[in-house]
Amino acid sequence: MMYIENIFICISIPLLLSLIFIQGEARKYTLFVCIGMGICVLSAYVSSFFMNYYGDEKNDESDLI
């Protein structure tokens, strides 16, 4: 488990629980933030999967830029 997952869980669970009590535009914004954090964690998994699949090292991508 990556460290970012622990941070994601600690931030997103209270936000998701607060959706029960929030109404209106604030509910949409809170849900948008939680979905955005979930997509960021998912992209980290996809990136690390392809990095291992192609045998790249962490510094290769930054050297190509």
N, CA, C and O atoms as a GROMACS GRO file, in nm:
protein
  260
    1MET      N    1   0.084  -0.118   0.000
    1MET     CA    2   0.000   0.000   0.000
    1MET      C    3   0.088   0.124   0.000
    1MET      O    4   0.180   0.137   0.081
    2MET      N    5   0.058   0.213  -0.092
    2MET     CA    6   0.135   0.337  -0.100
    2MET      C    7   0.092   0.432   0.012
    2MET      O    8  -0.019   0.421   0.064
    3TYR      N    9   0.179   0.523   0.046
    3TYR     CA   10   0.147   0.619   0.152
    3TYR      C   11   0.032   0.710   0.110
    3TYR      O   12  -0.045   0.756   0.195
    4ILE      N   13   0.022   0.738  -0.020
    4ILE     CA   14  -0.084   0.827  -0.066
    4ILE      C   15  -0.221   0.767  -0.040
    4ILE      O   16  -0.319   0.841  -0.024
    5GLU      N   17  -0.231   0.635  -0.037
    5GLU     CA   18  -0.360   0.572  -0.009
    5GLU      C   19  -0.407   0.604   0.133
    5GLU      O   20  -0.526   0.628   0.155
    6ASN      N   21  -0.316   0.603   0.226
    6ASN     CA   22  -0.353   0.635   0.364
    6ASN      C   23  -0.404   0.778   0.375
    6ASN      O   24  -0.502   0.805   0.444
    7ILE      N   25  -0.337   0.869   0.308
    7ILE     CA   26  -0.380   1.009   0.308
    7ILE      C   27  -0.516   1.021   0.240
    7ILE      O   28  -0.604   1.093   0.287
    8PHE      N   29  -0.532   0.950   0.128
    8PHE     CA   30  -0.659   0.953   0.056
    8PHE      C   31  -0.774   0.904   0.144
    8PHE      O   32  -0.881   0.965   0.146
    9ILE      N   33  -0.752   0.795   0.214
    9ILE     CA   34  -0.857   0.740   0.301
    9ILE      C   35  -0.888   0.837   0.414
    9ILE      O   36  -1.005   0.860   0.446
   10CYS      N   37  -0.785   0.894   0.476
   10CYS     CA   38  -0.807   0.984   0.589
   10CYS      C   39  -0.878   1.114   0.548
   10CYS      O   40  -0.947   1.174   0.630
   11ILE      N   41  -0.863   1.156   0.424
   11ILE     CA   42  -0.930   1.278   0.379
   11ILE      C   43  -1.066   1.248   0.318
   11ILE      O   44  -1.163   1.320   0.344
   12SER      N   45  -1.074   1.143   0.238
   12SER     CA   46  -1.197   1.121   0.162
   12SER      C   47  -1.312   1.063   0.245
   12SER      O   48  -1.428   1.095   0.220
   13ILE      N   49  -1.283   0.979   0.343
   13ILE     CA   50  -1.391   0.920   0.423
   13ILE      C   51  -1.471   1.027   0.497
   13ILE      O   52  -1.594   1.024   0.491
   14PRO      N   53  -1.408   1.122   0.567
   14PRO     CA   54  -1.490   1.227   0.630
   14PRO      C   55  -1.566   1.312   0.529
   14PRO      O   56  -1.678   1.356   0.556
   15LEU      N   57  -1.504   1.336   0.413
   15LEU     CA   58  -1.575   1.416   0.311
   15LEU      C   59  -1.695   1.340   0.258
   15LEU      O   60  -1.802   1.398   0.239
   16LEU      N   61  -1.679   1.210   0.234
   16LEU     CA   62  -1.792   1.131   0.185
   16LEU      C   63  -1.903   1.119   0.290
   16LEU      O   64  -2.021   1.121   0.256
   17LEU      N   65  -1.865   1.107   0.416
   17LEU     CA   66  -1.965   1.103   0.522
   17LEU      C   67  -2.037   1.237   0.537
   17LEU      O   68  -2.155   1.241   0.575
   18SER      N   69  -1.968   1.344   0.509
   18SER     CA   70  -2.031   1.476   0.520
   18SER      C   71  -2.132   1.500   0.408
   18SER      O   72  -2.215   1.590   0.420
   19LEU      N   73  -2.126   1.422   0.301
   19LEU     CA   74  -2.224   1.438   0.193
   19LEU      C   75  -2.366   1.413   0.240
   19LEU      O   76  -2.461   1.462   0.180
   20ILE      N   77  -2.381   1.336   0.348
   20ILE     CA   78  -2.514   1.309   0.402
   20ILE      C   79  -2.578   1.438   0.454
   20ILE      O   80  -2.700   1.456   0.443
   21PHE      N   81  -2.498   1.528   0.509
   21PHE     CA   82  -2.550   1.648   0.573
   21PHE      C   83  -2.541   1.774   0.487
   21PHE      O   84  -2.605   1.874   0.517
   22ILE      N   85  -2.464   1.768   0.379
   22ILE     CA   86  -2.444   1.887   0.295
   22ILE      C   87  -2.553   1.891   0.189
   22ILE      O   88  -2.596   1.788   0.138
   23GLN      N   89  -2.598   2.013   0.157
   23GLN     CA   90  -2.700   2.031   0.053
   23GLN      C   91  -2.653   2.135  -0.048
   23GLN      O   92  -2.568   2.219  -0.017
   24GLY      N   93  -2.707   2.128  -0.167
   24GLY     CA   94  -2.684   2.232  -0.268
   24GLY      C   95  -2.551   2.218  -0.340
   24GLY      O   96  -2.502   2.108  -0.365
   25GLU      N   97  -2.496   2.335  -0.373
   25GLU     CA   98  -2.374   2.341  -0.451
   25GLU      C   99  -2.253   2.286  -0.375
   25GLU      O  100  -2.160   2.233  -0.436
   26ALA      N  101  -2.254   2.297  -0.245
   26ALA     CA  102  -2.142   2.245  -0.166
   26ALA      C  103  -2.132   2.094  -0.179
   26ALA      O  104  -2.022   2.038  -0.175
   27ARG      N  105  -2.245   2.027  -0.195
   27ARG     CA  106  -2.245   1.882  -0.211
   27ARG      C  107  -2.177   1.843  -0.343
   27ARG      O  108  -2.099   1.748  -0.348
   28LYS      N  109  -2.208   1.917  -0.449
   28LYS     CA  110  -2.146   1.890  -0.579
   28LYS      C  111  -1.995   1.912  -0.573
   28LYS      O  112  -1.918   1.832  -0.626
   29TYR      N  113  -1.955   2.020  -0.509
   29TYR     CA  114  -1.812   2.051  -0.497
   29TYR      C  115  -1.740   1.943  -0.416
   29TYR      O  116  -1.632   1.900  -0.455
   30THR      N  117  -1.797   1.900  -0.305
   30THR     CA  118  -1.734   1.798  -0.221
   30THR      C  119  -1.723   1.666  -0.296
   30THR      O  120  -1.620   1.598  -0.288
   31LEU      N  121  -1.826   1.629  -0.367
   31LEU     CA  122  -1.822   1.506  -0.446
   31LEU      C  123  -1.718   1.517  -0.556
   31LEU      O  124  -1.647   1.421  -0.583
   32PHE      N  125  -1.707   1.633  -0.621
   32PHE     CA  126  -1.607   1.656  -0.724
   32PHE      C  127  -1.465   1.641  -0.669
   32PHE      O  128  -1.379   1.583  -0.734
   33VAL      N  129  -1.442   1.693  -0.549
   33VAL     CA  130  -1.310   1.682  -0.486
   33VAL      C  131  -1.276   1.536  -0.456
   33VAL      O  132  -1.164   1.492  -0.480
   34CYS      N  133  -1.373   1.461  -0.404
   34CYS     CA  134  -1.349   1.319  -0.374
   34CYS      C  135  -1.323   1.238  -0.501
   34CYS      O  136  -1.234   1.153  -0.503
   35ILE      N  137  -1.398   1.264  -0.606
   35ILE     CA  138  -1.376   1.194  -0.733
   35ILE      C  139  -1.240   1.231  -0.790
   35ILE      O  140  -1.169   1.144  -0.842
   36GLY      N  141  -1.202   1.357  -0.781
   36GLY     CA  142  -1.071   1.400  -0.830
   36GLY      C  143  -0.956   1.333  -0.756
   36GLY      O  144  -0.856   1.294  -0.817
   37MET      N  145  -0.969   1.320  -0.624
   37MET     CA  146  -0.865   1.252  -0.547
   37MET      C  147  -0.858   1.105  -0.585
   37MET      O  148  -0.749   1.048  -0.593
   38GLY      N  149  -0.973   1.042  -0.608
   38GLY     CA  150  -0.975   0.902  -0.648
   38GLY      C  151  -0.910   0.881  -0.784
   38GLY      O  152  -0.839   0.782  -0.803
   39ILE      N  153  -0.932   0.972  -0.877
   39ILE     CA  154  -0.871   0.961  -1.009
   39ILE      C  155  -0.720   0.980  -0.999
   39ILE      O  156  -0.645   0.915  -1.072
   40CYS      N  157  -0.675   1.067  -0.911
   40CYS     CA  158  -0.530   1.085  -0.893
   40CYS      C  159  -0.465   0.958  -0.838
   40CYS      O  160  -0.356   0.920  -0.884
   41VAL      N  161  -0.528   0.893  -0.743
   41VAL     CA  162  -0.474   0.768  -0.690
   41VAL      C  163  -0.476   0.660  -0.798
   41VAL      O  164  -0.380   0.583  -0.810
   42LEU      N  165  -0.582   0.653  -0.876
   42LEU     CA  166  -0.591   0.556  -0.985
   42LEU      C  167  -0.482   0.581  -1.090
   42LEU      O  168  -0.422   0.486  -1.141
   43SER      N  169  -0.456   0.707  -1.122
   43SER     CA  170  -0.352   0.737  -1.220
   43SER      C  171  -0.213   0.700  -1.169
   43SER      O  172  -0.126   0.663  -1.247
   44ALA      N  173  -0.192   0.710  -1.038
   44ALA     CA  174  -0.063   0.668  -0.982
   44ALA      C  175  -0.045   0.518  -0.997
   44ALA      O  176   0.066   0.471  -1.026
   45TYR      N  177  -0.152   0.441  -0.979
   45TYR     CA  178  -0.145   0.297  -0.999
   45TYR      C  179  -0.117   0.262  -1.145
   45TYR      O  180  -0.034   0.176  -1.174
   46VAL      N  181  -0.187   0.328  -1.236
   46VAL     CA  182  -0.169   0.301  -1.379
   46VAL      C  183  -0.027   0.337  -1.422
   46VAL      O  184   0.037   0.263  -1.496
   47SER      N  185   0.021   0.451  -1.375
   47SER     CA  186   0.156   0.494  -1.410
   47SER      C  187   0.260   0.396  -1.358
   47SER      O  188   0.354   0.361  -1.430
   48SER      N  189   0.246   0.350  -1.235
   48SER     CA  190   0.344   0.256  -1.181
   48SER      C  191   0.334   0.120  -1.248
   48SER      O  192   0.434   0.050  -1.261
   49PHE      N  193   0.212   0.081  -1.292
   49PHE     CA  194   0.197  -0.045  -1.365
   49PHE      C  195   0.274  -0.039  -1.496
   49PHE      O  196   0.350  -0.131  -1.527
   50PHE      N  197   0.255   0.067  -1.574
   50PHE     CA  198   0.325   0.077  -1.702
   50PHE      C  199   0.474   0.096  -1.683
   50PHE      O  200   0.553   0.051  -1.766
   51MET      N  201   0.514   0.162  -1.576
   51MET     CA  202   0.656   0.180  -1.551
   51MET      C  203   0.722   0.044  -1.524
   51MET      O  204   0.832   0.019  -1.572
   52ASN      N  205   0.656  -0.042  -1.448
   52ASN     CA  206   0.709  -0.176  -1.424
   52ASN      C  207   0.700  -0.263  -1.548
   52ASN      O  208   0.789  -0.345  -1.573
   53TYR      N  209   0.593  -0.248  -1.626
   53TYR     CA  210   0.572  -0.330  -1.745
   53TYR      C  211   0.681  -0.304  -1.848
   53TYR      O  212   0.732  -0.398  -1.909
   54TYR      N  213   0.716  -0.177  -1.869
   54TYR     CA  214   0.818  -0.143  -1.969
   54TYR      C  215   0.959  -0.140  -1.911
   54TYR      O  216   1.055  -0.117  -1.984
   55GLY      N  217   0.972  -0.162  -1.782
   55GLY     CA  218   1.104  -0.166  -1.719
   55GLY      C  219   1.170  -0.031  -1.709
   55GLY      O  220   1.293  -0.022  -1.706
   56ASP      N  221   1.093   0.074  -1.704
   56ASP     CA  222   1.149   0.208  -1.694
   56ASP      C  223   1.190   0.238  -1.551
   56ASP      O  224   1.138   0.180  -1.455
   57GLU      N  225   1.284   0.329  -1.540
   57GLU     CA  226   1.321   0.378  -1.408
   57GLU      C  227   1.254   0.513  -1.387
   57GLU      O  228   1.207   0.575  -1.482
   58LYS      N  229   1.251   0.558  -1.265
   58LYS     CA  230   1.178   0.680  -1.232
   58LYS      C  231   1.237   0.803  -1.300
   58LYS      O  232   1.162   0.896  -1.330
   59ASN      N  233   1.364   0.807  -1.324
   59ASN     CA  234   1.428   0.927  -1.380
   59ASN      C  235   1.420   0.933  -1.531
   59ASN      O  236   1.450   1.038  -1.588
   60ASP      N  237   1.383   0.826  -1.600
   60ASP     CA  238   1.380   0.826  -1.745
   60ASP      C  239   1.281   0.926  -1.801
   60ASP      O  240   1.313   0.996  -1.898
   61GLU      N  241   1.163   0.936  -1.745
   61GLU     CA  242   1.062   1.026  -1.798
   61GLU      C  243   1.102   1.171  -1.780
   61GLU      O  244   1.078   1.252  -1.869
   62SER      N  245   1.162   1.204  -1.670
   62SER     CA  246   1.203   1.342  -1.649
   62SER      C  247   1.322   1.379  -1.739
   62SER      O  248   1.339   1.497  -1.772
   63ASP      N  249   1.402   1.283  -1.779
   63ASP     CA  250   1.513   1.311  -1.870
   63ASP      C  251   1.463   1.338  -2.012
   63ASP      O  252   1.528   1.412  -2.087
   64LEU      N  253   1.350   1.280  -2.049
   64LEU     CA  254   1.300   1.297  -2.184
   64LEU      C  255   1.232   1.432  -2.205
   64LEU      O  256   1.218   1.477  -2.319
   65ILE      N  257   1.193   1.496  -2.098
   65ILE     CA  258   1.120   1.624  -2.112
   65ILE      C  259   1.212   1.736  -2.152
   65ILE      O  260   1.167   1.849  -2.167
   0.00000   0.00000   0.00000
